[in-house]
């Protein structure tokens, strides 16, 4: 029994680095691809939003002297590079996948259309959204929540390197306690940084549940889809 029929999976660009200082680790990419294909073949419609932090981050660029708007566009282009890598990797394994960009880049990929994206999902294709929202000053968290709401996803899954939401940073605080479930209001009261504020508000107002989980642990995605309590569920 599938817990979700249509999901939006948010992956950070940094996650693709694995142990590298930048770029894409082929093994990590391959692991992610295998996990998604397995879930997709079980009947789940999968959409993915990928970040670009392994190549360039707009916020970091500002600190290095870049104009914020240009820096954000550079970051958006980085997500397109990662999107192309995902699409190519899926195709190499004979999995149907389609890349959309938030601004026109034909023939690199198809310009985003809600109707075309939903049509691709219903055909069983894995859909990849790149280019963020197509506008500066918005993060890929916001792009993820926006696309998830637009395609009527059942849930937004935020794949990270930690196994959920904690009272503190579990990599720095050994006493940090994990939450199995939270409401959006509780997350606000506790000042927990699950998503950026814009993305958080969008999920809350549209009653879109969010699950934060460890994507780097093999099998976690399949367990989530099967209804196992993995990571932290945030809902109304």
Order of alpha helices (4+ residues) and beta strands (2+ residues): beta-alpha-beta-alpha-alpha-beta-beta-alpha-beta-alpha-beta-beta-beta-beta-alpha-alpha-beta-alpha-beta
